[in-house]
């Protein structure tokens, strides 16, 4: 998923949620996550 790239291109959290079939709040969390953060 390239949520971060789409967000940087100007898509809103609502649009990201629709595109990736998730809640806008979840899309916000993924879009704003730093790239170097380790996955647990």
N, C-alpha and C positions, 0 to 999 in steps of 0.2 A: 504494500500500500504506500502510496506517495501522498499521504494527507498533508504533510508539511509543505511539499512542493506546491500542491493545489492551494493551500492557504496563502503561501507567499505570492501566488499568481493573482490573488484577490478574491477567492471564494470565501463566502461567509461560513460560519460554523453550521448554520442551518443547511446551506447548500452542500457542505461536506457531509453532513449527516445523511442527507438524502442520497448522495452519490455512493457512499460507502455503507448504507443501510445500518446506521447507528444513531443513537441519541445525539443531539447537538452538544450536550455537555460532555459526552464521551469524545466526540470529534475535537472539541476544544482541548481536552486533556492530551490527546495524541498530537494535535497540531502544535501545541506549545511546549511539548516535551523536548528537552535538549538532546541533540544527536549523540553526545558522548555518554549519556546515562546508561549504566549497565542494566540489563534485564535480569530480574530476579528469578 
